């Protein structure tokens, strides 16, 4: 049986308010601006987190309680070993 041609990894970033117990209210402009600024910072540095030769397959931004969870699925093609080539 042939193996899958790709290897996958998931990159995850958790973003929580600096003050414990503080919950953002996204109806307030200040919280919206802070959230947008934080996401911009994370995504500006994202390319540094992706190793050379890997590609982004999908991503997701979720909110769980007061924590934003950003996940990025990446993959790269596996190298075929001599053993796999010969069966």
PyMOL Python script that loads the backbone (N, CA, C, O; Angstrom):
from pymol import cmd

cmd.read_pdbstr("""\
ATOM      1  N   UNK A   1       0.848  -1.185   0.000  1.00  0.00           N
ATOM      2  CA  UNK A   1       0.000   0.000   0.000  1.00  0.00           C
ATOM      3  C   UNK A   1       0.887   1.240   0.000  1.00  0.00           C
ATOM      4  O   UNK A   1       1.797   1.357   0.821  1.00  0.00           O
ATOM      5  N   UNK A   2       0.627   2.153  -0.907  1.00  0.00           N
ATOM      6  CA  UNK A   2       1.425   3.375  -1.016  1.00  0.00           C
ATOM      7  C   UNK A   2       1.112   4.312   0.135  1.00  0.00           C
ATOM      8  O   UNK A   2      -0.024   4.388   0.604  1.00  0.00           O
ATOM      9  N   UNK A   3       2.138   5.023   0.581  1.00  0.00           N
ATOM     10  CA  UNK A   3       1.921   5.991   1.658  1.00  0.00           C
ATOM     11  C   UNK A   3       1.399   7.297   1.075  1.00  0.00           C
ATOM     12  O   UNK A   3       1.486   7.535  -0.129  1.00  0.00           O
ATOM     13  N   UNK A   4       0.864   8.126   1.936  1.00  0.00           N
ATOM     14  CA  UNK A   4       0.343   9.424   1.505  1.00  0.00           C
ATOM     15  C   UNK A   4       1.506  10.299   1.065  1.00  0.00           C
ATOM     16  O   UNK A   4       2.549  10.294   1.718  1.00  0.00           O
ATOM     17  N   UNK A   5       1.358  11.053  -0.025  1.00  0.00           N
ATOM     18  CA  UNK A   5       2.489  11.812  -0.558  1.00  0.00           C
ATOM     19  C   UNK A   5       2.845  13.088   0.224  1.00  0.00           C
ATOM     20  O   UNK A   5       3.868  13.710  -0.066  1.00  0.00           O
ATOM     21  N   UNK A   6       2.034  13.486   1.199  1.00  0.00           N
ATOM     22  CA  UNK A   6       2.299  14.720   1.933  1.00  0.00           C
ATOM     23  C   UNK A   6       2.448  14.478   3.428  1.00  0.00           C
ATOM     24  O   UNK A   6       1.879  13.540   3.986  1.00  0.00           O
ATOM     25  N   UNK A   7       3.225  15.346   4.058  1.00  0.00           N
ATOM     26  CA  UNK A   7       3.313  15.402   5.514  1.00  0.00           C
ATOM     27  C   UNK A   7       2.614  16.691   5.938  1.00  0.00           C
ATOM     28  O   UNK A   7       2.779  17.729   5.297  1.00  0.00           O
ATOM     29  N   UNK A   8       1.842  16.628   7.005  1.00  0.00           N
ATOM     30  CA  UNK A   8       1.064  17.782   7.467  1.00  0.00           C
ATOM     31  C   UNK A   8       1.488  18.197   8.874  1.00  0.00           C
ATOM     32  O   UNK A   8       1.923  17.371   9.676  1.00  0.00           O
ATOM     33  N   UNK A   9       1.352  19.492   9.158  1.00  0.00           N
ATOM     34  CA  UNK A   9       1.560  20.040  10.501  1.00  0.00           C
ATOM     35  C   UNK A   9       0.509  21.122  10.717  1.00  0.00           C
ATOM     36  O   UNK A   9      -0.013  21.702   9.764  1.00  0.00           O
ATOM     37  N   UNK A  10       0.209  21.385  11.987  1.00  0.00           N
ATOM     38  CA  UNK A  10      -0.717  22.452  12.330  1.00  0.00           C
ATOM     39  C   UNK A  10       0.026  23.467  13.192  1.00  0.00           C
ATOM     40  O   UNK A  10       0.630  23.115  14.206  1.00  0.00           O
ATOM     41  N   UNK A  11      -0.026  24.724  12.778  1.00  0.00           N
ATOM     42  CA  UNK A  11       0.516  25.818  13.578  1.00  0.00           C
ATOM     43  C   UNK A  11      -0.652  26.438  14.326  1.00  0.00           C
ATOM     44  O   UNK A  11      -1.698  26.700  13.732  1.00  0.00           O
ATOM     45  N   UNK A  12      -0.486  26.676  15.633  1.00  0.00           N
ATOM     46  CA  UNK A  12      -1.578  27.233  16.429  1.00  0.00           C
ATOM     47  C   UNK A  12      -1.067  28.407  17.256  1.00  0.00           C
ATOM     48  O   UNK A  12       0.008  28.334  17.851  1.00  0.00           O
ATOM     49  N   UNK A  13      -1.827  29.469  17.290  1.00  0.00           N
ATOM     50  CA  UNK A  13      -1.510  30.656  18.087  1.00  0.00           C
ATOM     51  C   UNK A  13      -2.720  30.940  18.972  1.00  0.00           C
ATOM     52  O   UNK A  13      -3.850  31.008  18.488  1.00  0.00           O
ATOM     53  N   UNK A  14      -2.476  31.106  20.270  1.00  0.00           N
ATOM     54  CA  UNK A  14      -3.537  31.439  21.224  1.00  0.00           C
ATOM     55  C   UNK A  14      -3.342  32.877  21.666  1.00  0.00           C
ATOM     56  O   UNK A  14      -2.248  33.256  22.086  1.00  0.00           O
ATOM     57  N   UNK A  15      -4.383  33.675  21.576  1.00  0.00           N
ATOM     58  CA  UNK A  15      -4.304  35.085  21.966  1.00  0.00           C
ATOM     59  C   UNK A  15      -5.359  35.345  23.031  1.00  0.00           C
ATOM     60  O   UNK A  15      -6.556  35.200  22.784  1.00  0.00           O
ATOM     61  N   UNK A  16      -4.903  35.732  24.217  1.00  0.00           N
ATOM     62  CA  UNK A  16      -5.808  36.019  25.331  1.00  0.00           C
ATOM     63  C   UNK A  16      -5.565  37.449  25.807  1.00  0.00           C
ATOM     64  O   UNK A  16      -4.469  37.982  25.632  1.00  0.00           O
ATOM     65  N   UNK A  17      -6.581  38.072  26.408  1.00  0.00           N
ATOM     66  CA  UNK A  17      -6.374  39.417  26.964  1.00  0.00           C
ATOM     67  C   UNK A  17      -5.254  39.391  27.997  1.00  0.00           C
ATOM     68  O   UNK A  17      -5.088  38.415  28.728  1.00  0.00           O
ATOM     69  N   UNK A  18      -4.480  40.492  28.045  1.00  0.00           N
ATOM     70  CA  UNK A  18      -3.375  40.564  28.997  1.00  0.00           C
ATOM     71  C   UNK A  18      -3.861  40.568  30.441  1.00  0.00           C
ATOM     72  O   UNK A  18      -3.189  40.040  31.328  1.00  0.00           O
ATOM     73  N   UNK A  19      -5.026  41.163  30.677  1.00  0.00           N
ATOM     74  CA  UNK A  19      -5.578  41.200  32.023  1.00  0.00           C
ATOM     75  C   UNK A  19      -6.498  40.003  32.223  1.00  0.00           C
ATOM     76  O   UNK A  19      -7.488  39.842  31.509  1.00  0.00           O
ATOM     77  N   UNK A  20      -6.161  39.168  33.200  1.00  0.00           N
ATOM     78  CA  UNK A  20      -6.965  37.971  33.459  1.00  0.00           C
ATOM     79  C   UNK A  20      -8.389  38.380  33.826  1.00  0.00           C
ATOM     80  O   UNK A  20      -8.594  39.304  34.613  1.00  0.00           O
ATOM     81  N   UNK A  21      -9.361  37.691  33.255  1.00  0.00           N
ATOM     82  CA  UNK A  21     -10.761  37.968  33.548  1.00  0.00           C
ATOM     83  C   UNK A  21     -11.370  39.082  32.712  1.00  0.00           C
ATOM     84  O   UNK A  21     -12.571  39.336  32.808  1.00  0.00           O
ATOM     85  N   UNK A  22     -10.559  39.756  31.885  1.00  0.00           N
ATOM     86  CA  UNK A  22     -11.083  40.824  31.030  1.00  0.00           C
ATOM     87  C   UNK A  22     -11.577  40.208  29.726  1.00  0.00           C
ATOM     88  O   UNK A  22     -10.831  39.503  29.047  1.00  0.00           O
ATOM     89  N   UNK A  23     -12.809  40.468  29.384  1.00  0.00           N
ATOM     90  CA  UNK A  23     -13.394  39.931  28.162  1.00  0.00           C
ATOM     91  C   UNK A  23     -13.597  41.060  27.152  1.00  0.00           C
ATOM     92  O   UNK A  23     -14.153  42.104  27.495  1.00  0.00           O
ATOM     93  N   UNK A  24     -13.152  40.861  25.915  1.00  0.00           N
ATOM     94  CA  UNK A  24     -13.369  41.903  24.903  1.00  0.00           C
ATOM     95  C   UNK A  24     -14.847  41.998  24.528  1.00  0.00           C
ATOM     96  O   UNK A  24     -15.566  40.998  24.527  1.00  0.00           O
ATOM     97  N   UNK A  25     -15.272  43.170  24.220  1.00  0.00           N
ATOM     98  CA  UNK A  25     -16.637  43.418  23.752  1.00  0.00           C
ATOM     99  C   UNK A  25     -16.496  43.984  22.349  1.00  0.00           C
ATOM    100  O   UNK A  25     -16.170  45.158  22.171  1.00  0.00           O
ATOM    101  N   UNK A  26     -16.747  43.134  21.349  1.00  0.00           N
ATOM    102  CA  UNK A  26     -16.468  43.535  19.985  1.00  0.00           C
ATOM    103  C   UNK A  26     -17.456  44.559  19.430  1.00  0.00           C
ATOM    104  O   UNK A  26     -17.339  44.967  18.275  1.00  0.00           O
ATOM    105  N   UNK A  27     -18.408  44.970  20.228  1.00  0.00           N
ATOM    106  CA  UNK A  27     -19.269  46.097  19.855  1.00  0.00           C
ATOM    107  C   UNK A  27     -18.605  47.427  20.156  1.00  0.00           C
ATOM    108  O   UNK A  27     -19.055  48.468  19.676  1.00  0.00           O
ATOM    109  N   UNK A  28     -17.523  47.407  20.958  1.00  0.00           N
ATOM    110  CA  UNK A  28     -16.784  48.627  21.309  1.00  0.00           C
ATOM    111  C   UNK A  28     -15.643  48.831  20.325  1.00  0.00           C
ATOM    112  O   UNK A  28     -14.868  47.912  20.057  1.00  0.00           O
ATOM    113  N   UNK A  29     -15.548  50.023  19.799  1.00  0.00           N
ATOM    114  CA  UNK A  29     -14.538  50.328  18.782  1.00  0.00           C
ATOM    115  C   UNK A  29     -13.122  50.070  19.294  1.00  0.00           C
ATOM    116  O   UNK A  29     -12.261  49.624  18.535  1.00  0.00           O
ATOM    117  N   UNK A  30     -12.875  50.347  20.579  1.00  0.00           N
ATOM    118  CA  UNK A  30     -11.527  50.136  21.130  1.00  0.00           C
ATOM    119  C   UNK A  30     -11.143  48.654  21.078  1.00  0.00           C
ATOM    120  O   UNK A  30     -10.009  48.312  20.742  1.00  0.00           O
ATOM    121  N   UNK A  31     -12.089  47.786  21.410  1.00  0.00           N
ATOM    122  CA  UNK A  31     -11.820  46.351  21.371  1.00  0.00           C
ATOM    123  C   UNK A  31     -11.658  45.854  19.934  1.00  0.00           C
ATOM    124  O   UNK A  31     -10.834  44.979  19.665  1.00  0.00           O
ATOM    125  N   UNK A  32     -12.438  46.409  19.021  1.00  0.00           N
ATOM    126  CA  UNK A  32     -12.309  46.043  17.607  1.00  0.00           C
ATOM    127  C   UNK A  32     -10.932  46.428  17.084  1.00  0.00           C
ATOM    128  O   UNK A  32     -10.278  45.643  16.397  1.00  0.00           O
ATOM    129  N   UNK A  33     -10.495  47.646  17.414  1.00  0.00           N
ATOM    130  CA  UNK A  33      -9.191  48.122  16.947  1.00  0.00           C
ATOM    131  C   UNK A  33      -8.062  47.289  17.556  1.00  0.00           C
ATOM    132  O   UNK A  33      -7.097  46.960  16.866  1.00  0.00           O
ATOM    133  N   UNK A  34      -8.172  46.951  18.830  1.00  0.00           N
ATOM    134  CA  UNK A  34      -7.158  46.137  19.485  1.00  0.00           C
ATOM    135  C   UNK A  34      -7.078  44.745  18.874  1.00  0.00           C
ATOM    136  O   UNK A  34      -5.993  44.206  18.655  1.00  0.00           O
ATOM    137  N   UNK A  35      -8.247  44.173  18.602  1.00  0.00           N
ATOM    138  CA  UNK A  35      -8.309  42.846  17.988  1.00  0.00           C
ATOM    139  C   UNK A  35      -7.692  42.870  16.594  1.00  0.00           C
ATOM    140  O   UNK A  35      -6.905  41.988  16.250  1.00  0.00           O
ATOM    141  N   UNK A  36      -8.042  43.866  15.796  1.00  0.00           N
ATOM    142  CA  UNK A  36      -7.502  43.996  14.432  1.00  0.00           C
ATOM    143  C   UNK A  36      -5.984  44.178  14.463  1.00  0.00           C
ATOM    144  O   UNK A  36      -5.267  43.592  13.651  1.00  0.00           O
ATOM    145  N   UNK A  37      -5.507  44.979  15.389  1.00  0.00           N
ATOM    146  CA  UNK A  37      -4.072  45.218  15.511  1.00  0.00           C
ATOM    147  C   UNK A  37      -3.329  43.930  15.889  1.00  0.00           C
ATOM    148  O   UNK A  37      -2.273  43.630  15.334  1.00  0.00           O
ATOM    149  N   UNK A  38      -3.887  43.183  16.829  1.00  0.00           N
ATOM    150  CA  UNK A  38      -3.265  41.927  17.256  1.00  0.00           C
ATOM    151  C   UNK A  38      -3.231  40.919  16.117  1.00  0.00           C
ATOM    152  O   UNK A  38      -2.208  40.271  15.897  1.00  0.00           O
ATOM    153  N   UNK A  39      -4.338  40.779  15.386  1.00  0.00           N
ATOM    154  CA  UNK A  39      -4.367  39.853  14.249  1.00  0.00           C
ATOM    155  C   UNK A  39      -3.362  40.258  13.168  1.00  0.00           C
ATOM    156  O   UNK A  39      -2.706  39.405  12.570  1.00  0.00           O
ATOM    157  N   UNK A  40      -3.251  41.551  12.929  1.00  0.00           N
ATOM    158  CA  UNK A  40      -2.282  42.043  11.945  1.00  0.00           C
ATOM    159  C   UNK A  40      -0.870  41.657  12.359  1.00  0.00           C
ATOM    160  O   UNK A  40      -0.083  41.203  11.529  1.00  0.00           O
ATOM    161  N   UNK A  41      -0.542  41.833  13.637  1.00  0.00           N
ATOM    162  CA  UNK A  41       0.792  41.457  14.135  1.00  0.00           C
ATOM    163  C   UNK A  41       1.057  39.963  13.942  1.00  0.00           C
ATOM    164  O   UNK A  41       2.131  39.568  13.485  1.00  0.00           O
ATOM    165  N   UNK A  42       0.076  39.143  14.292  1.00  0.00           N
ATOM    166  CA  UNK A  42       0.239  37.688  14.164  1.00  0.00           C
ATOM    167  C   UNK A  42       0.459  37.303  12.703  1.00  0.00           C
ATOM    168  O   UNK A  42       1.368  36.531  12.399  1.00  0.00           O
ATOM    169  N   UNK A  43      -0.360  37.830  11.799  1.00  0.00           N
ATOM    170  CA  UNK A  43      -0.267  37.436  10.400  1.00  0.00           C
ATOM    171  C   UNK A  43       0.951  38.025   9.697  1.00  0.00           C
ATOM    172  O   UNK A  43       1.406  37.467   8.699  1.00  0.00           O
ATOM    173  N   UNK A  44       1.496  39.151  10.200  1.00  0.00           N
ATOM    174  CA  UNK A  44       2.731  39.682   9.622  1.00  0.00           C
ATOM    175  C   UNK A  44       3.904  38.751   9.918  1.00  0.00           C
ATOM    176  O   UNK A  44       4.829  38.651   9.112  1.00  0.00           O
ATOM    177  N   UNK A  45       3.875  38.072  11.063  1.00  0.00           N
ATOM    178  CA  UNK A  45       4.965  37.185  11.454  1.00  0.00           C
ATOM    179  C   UNK A  45       4.719  35.726  11.051  1.00  0.00           C
ATOM    180  O   UNK A  45       5.597  34.880  11.225  1.00  0.00           O
ATOM    181  N   UNK A  46       3.552  35.435  10.525  1.00  0.00           N
ATOM    182  CA  UNK A  46       3.220  34.062  10.144  1.00  0.00           C
ATOM    183  C   UNK A  46       4.197  33.465   9.135  1.00  0.00           C
ATOM    184  O   UNK A  46       4.604  32.318   9.315  1.00  0.00           O
ATOM    185  N   UNK A  47       4.595  34.186   8.080  1.00  0.00           N
ATOM    186  CA  UNK A  47       5.531  33.593   7.127  1.00  0.00           C
ATOM    187  C   UNK A  47       6.833  33.102   7.768  1.00  0.00           C
ATOM    188  O   UNK A  47       7.437  32.145   7.282  1.00  0.00           O
ATOM    189  N   UNK A  48       7.269  33.746   8.852  1.00  0.00           N
ATOM    190  CA  UNK A  48       8.480  33.314   9.558  1.00  0.00           C
ATOM    191  C   UNK A  48       8.274  31.956  10.238  1.00  0.00           C
ATOM    192  O   UNK A  48       9.245  31.252  10.515  1.00  0.00           O
ATOM    193  N   UNK A  49       7.030  31.588  10.505  1.00  0.00           N
ATOM    194  CA  UNK A  49       6.712  30.337  11.194  1.00  0.00           C
ATOM    195  C   UNK A  49       6.569  29.157  10.246  1.00  0.00           C
ATOM    196  O   UNK A  49       6.538  28.007  10.686  1.00  0.00           O
ATOM    197  N   UNK A  50       6.481  29.429   8.961  1.00  0.00           N
ATOM    198  CA  UNK A  50       6.282  28.365   7.977  1.00  0.00           C
ATOM    199  C   UNK A  50       7.638  27.988   7.382  1.00  0.00           C
ATOM    200  O   UNK A  50       8.276  28.806   6.718  1.00  0.00           O
ATOM    201  N   UNK A  51       8.074  26.755   7.618  1.00  0.00           N
ATOM    202  CA  UNK A  51       9.376  26.331   7.095  1.00  0.00           C
ATOM    203  C   UNK A  51       9.424  26.370   5.569  1.00  0.00           C
ATOM    204  O   UNK A  51       8.398  26.238   4.902  1.00  0.00           O
ATOM    205  N   UNK A  52      10.616  26.551   5.031  1.00  0.00           N
ATOM    206  CA  UNK A  52      10.823  26.546   3.586  1.00  0.00           C
ATOM    207  C   UNK A  52      10.340  25.224   2.997  1.00  0.00           C
ATOM    208  O   UNK A  52      10.620  24.152   3.535  1.00  0.00           O
ATOM    209  N   UNK A  53       9.617  25.314   1.897  1.00  0.00           N
ATOM    210  CA  UNK A  53       9.123  24.115   1.227  1.00  0.00           C
ATOM    211  C   UNK A  53       7.730  23.693   1.666  1.00  0.00           C
ATOM    212  O   UNK A  53       7.139  22.788   1.076  1.00  0.00           O
ATOM    213  N   UNK A  54       7.204  24.338   2.692  1.00  0.00           N
ATOM    214  CA  UNK A  54       5.857  24.023   3.171  1.00  0.00           C
ATOM    215  C   UNK A  54       4.878  25.031   2.596  1.00  0.00           C
ATOM    216  O   UNK A  54       5.247  26.172   2.320  1.00  0.00           O
ATOM    217  N   UNK A  55       3.624  24.610   2.412  1.00  0.00           N
ATOM    218  CA  UNK A  55       2.581  25.498   1.898  1.00  0.00           C
ATOM    219  C   UNK A  55       1.362  25.463   2.811  1.00  0.00           C
ATOM    220  O   UNK A  55       1.081  24.457   3.463  1.00  0.00           O
ATOM    221  N   UNK A  56       0.643  26.584   2.843  1.00  0.00           N
ATOM    222  CA  UNK A  56      -0.578  26.671   3.642  1.00  0.00           C
ATOM    223  C   UNK A  56      -1.703  25.977   2.895  1.00  0.00           C
ATOM    224  O   UNK A  56      -1.945  26.250   1.719  1.00  0.00           O
ATOM    225  N   UNK A  57      -2.395  25.069   3.594  1.00  0.00           N
ATOM    226  CA  UNK A  57      -3.522  24.353   3.015  1.00  0.00           C
ATOM    227  C   UNK A  57      -4.824  25.037   3.425  1.00  0.00           C
ATOM    228  O   UNK A  57      -5.716  25.235   2.600  1.00  0.00           O
ATOM    229  N   UNK A  58      -4.926  25.395   4.702  1.00  0.00           N
ATOM    230  CA  UNK A  58      -6.121  26.082   5.189  1.00  0.00           C
ATOM    231  C   UNK A  58      -5.789  26.798   6.489  1.00  0.00           C
ATOM    232  O   UNK A  58      -4.732  26.584   7.082  1.00  0.00           O
ATOM    233  N   UNK A  59      -6.710  27.652   6.920  1.00  0.00           N
ATOM    234  CA  UNK A  59      -6.537  28.358   8.183  1.00  0.00           C
ATOM    235  C   UNK A  59      -7.905  28.595   8.808  1.00  0.00           C
ATOM    236  O   UNK A  59      -8.935  28.480   8.144  1.00  0.00           O
ATOM    237  N   UNK A  60      -7.897  28.931  10.105  1.00  0.00           N
ATOM    238  CA  UNK A  60      -9.144  29.197  10.810  1.00  0.00           C
ATOM    239  C   UNK A  60      -8.859  30.156  11.955  1.00  0.00           C
ATOM    240  O   UNK A  60      -7.795  30.108  12.573  1.00  0.00           O
ATOM    241  N   UNK A  61      -9.816  31.020  12.226  1.00  0.00           N
ATOM    242  CA  UNK A  61      -9.767  31.905  13.392  1.00  0.00           C
ATOM    243  C   UNK A  61     -11.029  31.624  14.182  1.00  0.00           C
ATOM    244  O   UNK A  61     -12.139  31.769  13.670  1.00  0.00           O
ATOM    245  N   UNK A  62     -10.855  31.218  15.438  1.00  0.00           N
ATOM    246  CA  UNK A  62     -12.001  30.890  16.289  1.00  0.00           C
ATOM    247  C   UNK A  62     -11.893  31.645  17.606  1.00  0.00           C
ATOM    248  O   UNK A  62     -10.796  32.006  18.034  1.00  0.00           O
ATOM    249  N   UNK A  63     -13.017  31.878  18.238  1.00  0.00           N
ATOM    250  CA  UNK A  63     -13.067  32.536  19.537  1.00  0.00           C
ATOM    251  C   UNK A  63     -13.652  31.546  20.533  1.00  0.00           C
ATOM    252  O   UNK A  63     -14.775  31.070  20.362  1.00  0.00           O
ATOM    253  N   UNK A  64     -12.890  31.243  21.570  1.00  0.00           N
ATOM    254  CA  UNK A  64     -13.342  30.334  22.620  1.00  0.00           C
ATOM    255  C   UNK A  64     -13.208  31.061  23.952  1.00  0.00           C
ATOM    256  O   UNK A  64     -12.101  31.346  24.409  1.00  0.00           O
ATOM    257  N   UNK A  65     -14.345  31.356  24.564  1.00  0.00           N
ATOM    258  CA  UNK A  65     -14.394  32.184  25.775  1.00  0.00           C
ATOM    259  C   UNK A  65     -13.729  33.506  25.467  1.00  0.00           C
ATOM    260  O   UNK A  65     -14.229  34.249  24.623  1.00  0.00           O
ATOM    261  N   UNK A  66     -12.627  33.832  26.111  1.00  0.00           N
ATOM    262  CA  UNK A  66     -11.966  35.107  25.810  1.00  0.00           C
ATOM    263  C   UNK A  66     -10.635  34.900  25.086  1.00  0.00           C
ATOM    264  O   UNK A  66      -9.778  35.783  25.104  1.00  0.00           O
ATOM    265  N   UNK A  67     -10.458  33.745  24.451  1.00  0.00           N
ATOM    266  CA  UNK A  67      -9.213  33.444  23.751  1.00  0.00           C
ATOM    267  C   UNK A  67      -9.473  33.260  22.258  1.00  0.00           C
ATOM    268  O   UNK A  67     -10.372  32.523  21.854  1.00  0.00           O
ATOM    269  N   UNK A  68      -8.673  33.942  21.455  1.00  0.00           N
ATOM    270  CA  UNK A  68      -8.727  33.777  20.011  1.00  0.00           C
ATOM    271  C   UNK A  68      -7.733  32.664  19.662  1.00  0.00           C
ATOM    272  O   UNK A  68      -6.584  32.682  20.102  1.00  0.00           O
ATOM    273  N   UNK A  69      -8.193  31.706  18.870  1.00  0.00           N
ATOM    274  CA  UNK A  69      -7.346  30.584  18.459  1.00  0.00           C
ATOM    275  C   UNK A  69      -7.186  30.664  16.944  1.00  0.00           C
ATOM    276  O   UNK A  69      -8.163  30.592  16.198  1.00  0.00           O
ATOM    277  N   UNK A  70      -5.935  30.814  16.504  1.00  0.00           N
ATOM    278  CA  UNK A  70      -5.631  30.855  15.074  1.00  0.00           C
ATOM    279  C   UNK A  70      -4.901  29.568  14.735  1.00  0.00           C
ATOM    280  O   UNK A  70      -3.872  29.253  15.333  1.00  0.00           O
ATOM    281  N   UNK A  71      -5.433  28.827  13.775  1.00  0.00           N
ATOM    282  CA  UNK A  71      -4.775  27.586  13.368  1.00  0.00           C
ATOM    283  C   UNK A  71      -4.520  27.627  11.861  1.00  0.00           C
ATOM    284  O   UNK A  71      -5.338  28.113  11.080  1.00  0.00           O
ATOM    285  N   UNK A  72      -3.362  27.102  11.488  1.00  0.00           N
ATOM    286  CA  UNK A  72      -2.954  27.076  10.088  1.00  0.00           C
ATOM    287  C   UNK A  72      -2.463  25.659   9.777  1.00  0.00           C
ATOM    288  O   UNK A  72      -1.536  25.164  10.418  1.00  0.00           O
ATOM    289  N   UNK A  73      -3.081  25.020   8.799  1.00  0.00           N
ATOM    290  CA  UNK A  73      -2.669  23.690   8.360  1.00  0.00           C
ATOM    291  C   UNK A  73      -1.671  23.864   7.227  1.00  0.00           C
ATOM    292  O   UNK A  73      -1.967  24.517   6.226  1.00  0.00           O
ATOM    293  N   UNK A  74      -0.476  23.271   7.387  1.00  0.00           N
ATOM    294  CA  UNK A  74       0.548  23.360   6.350  1.00  0.00           C
ATOM    295  C   UNK A  74       0.945  21.951   5.904  1.00  0.00           C
ATOM    296  O   UNK A  74       0.730  20.978   6.626  1.00  0.00           O
ATOM    297  N   UNK A  75       1.521  21.856   4.716  1.00  0.00           N
ATOM    298  CA  UNK A  75       1.964  20.553   4.216  1.00  0.00           C
ATOM    299  C   UNK A  75       3.187  20.731   3.331  1.00  0.00           C
ATOM    300  O   UNK A  75       3.473  21.820   2.834  1.00  0.00           O
ATOM    301  N   UNK A  76       3.897  19.624   3.152  1.00  0.00           N
ATOM    302  CA  UNK A  76       4.958  19.565   2.149  1.00  0.00           C
ATOM    303  C   UNK A  76       5.028  18.139   1.626  1.00  0.00           C
ATOM    304  O   UNK A  76       4.609  17.192   2.292  1.00  0.00           O
ATOM    305  N   UNK A  77       5.558  18.008   0.436  1.00  0.00           N
ATOM    306  CA  UNK A  77       5.630  16.692  -0.184  1.00  0.00           C
ATOM    307  C   UNK A  77       6.719  15.879   0.495  1.00  0.00           C
ATOM    308  O   UNK A  77       7.834  16.357   0.706  1.00  0.00           O
ATOM    309  N   UNK A  78       6.376  14.640   0.833  1.00  0.00           N
ATOM    310  CA  UNK A  78       7.351  13.741   1.449  1.00  0.00           C
ATOM    311  C   UNK A  78       8.412  13.370   0.428  1.00  0.00           C
ATOM    312  O   UNK A  78       8.154  13.322  -0.775  1.00  0.00           O
ATOM    313  N   UNK A  79       9.593  13.111   0.927  1.00  0.00           N
ATOM    314  CA  UNK A  79      10.651  12.567   0.076  1.00  0.00           C
ATOM    315  C   UNK A  79      10.460  11.058   0.039  1.00  0.00           C
ATOM    316  O   UNK A  79      10.230  10.429   1.072  1.00  0.00           O
ATOM    317  N   UNK A  80      10.554  10.499  -1.117  1.00  0.00           N
ATOM    318  CA  UNK A  80      10.365   9.062  -1.266  1.00  0.00           C
ATOM    319  C   UNK A  80      11.710   8.373  -1.033  1.00  0.00           C
ATOM    320  O   UNK A  80      12.701   8.654  -1.707  1.00  0.00           O
ATOM    321  N   UNK A  81      11.713   7.482  -0.077  1.00  0.00           N
ATOM    322  CA  UNK A  81      12.944   6.748   0.229  1.00  0.00           C
ATOM    323  C   UNK A  81      13.172   5.659  -0.815  1.00  0.00           C
ATOM    324  O   UNK A  81      12.248   5.272  -1.530  1.00  0.00           O
ATOM    325  N   UNK A  82      14.406   5.169  -0.898  1.00  0.00           N
ATOM    326  CA  UNK A  82      14.736   4.090  -1.842  1.00  0.00           C
ATOM    327  C   UNK A  82      13.907   2.847  -1.535  1.00  0.00           C
ATOM    328  O   UNK A  82      13.517   2.112  -2.442  1.00  0.00           O
ATOM    329  N   UNK A  83      13.648   2.623  -0.276  1.00  0.00           N
ATOM    330  CA  UNK A  83      12.847   1.453   0.140  1.00  0.00           C
ATOM    331  C   UNK A  83      11.417   1.543  -0.403  1.00  0.00           C
ATOM    332  O   UNK A  83      10.858   0.555  -0.881  1.00  0.00           O
ATOM    333  N   UNK A  84      10.830   2.763  -0.320  1.00  0.00           N
ATOM    334  CA  UNK A  84       9.463   2.949  -0.832  1.00  0.00           C
ATOM    335  C   UNK A  84       9.414   2.835  -2.355  1.00  0.00           C
ATOM    336  O   UNK A  84       8.426   2.360  -2.915  1.00  0.00           O
ATOM    337  N   UNK A  85      10.488   3.274  -3.023  1.00  0.00           N
ATOM    338  CA  UNK A  85      10.524   3.215  -4.485  1.00  0.00           C
ATOM    339  C   UNK A  85      10.523   1.769  -4.988  1.00  0.00           C
ATOM    340  O   UNK A  85       9.902   1.449  -6.002  1.00  0.00           O
ATOM    341  N   UNK A  86      11.230   0.905  -4.259  1.00  0.00           N
ATOM    342  CA  UNK A  86      11.348  -0.477  -4.713  1.00  0.00           C
ATOM    343  C   UNK A  86      10.206  -1.356  -4.212  1.00  0.00           C
ATOM    344  O   UNK A  86      10.015  -2.474  -4.689  1.00  0.00           O
ATOM    345  N   UNK A  87       9.446  -0.835  -3.241  1.00  0.00           N
ATOM    346  CA  UNK A  87       8.293  -1.586  -2.763  1.00  0.00           C
ATOM    347  C   UNK A  87       8.664  -2.477  -1.666  1.00  0.00           C
ATOM    348  O   UNK A  87       7.813  -3.192  -1.136  1.00  0.00           O
TER     349      UNK A  87
END
""", "prot")
cmd.dss("prot")
cmd.show_as("cartoon", "prot")
cmd.util.cbc("prot")
cmd.orient("prot")
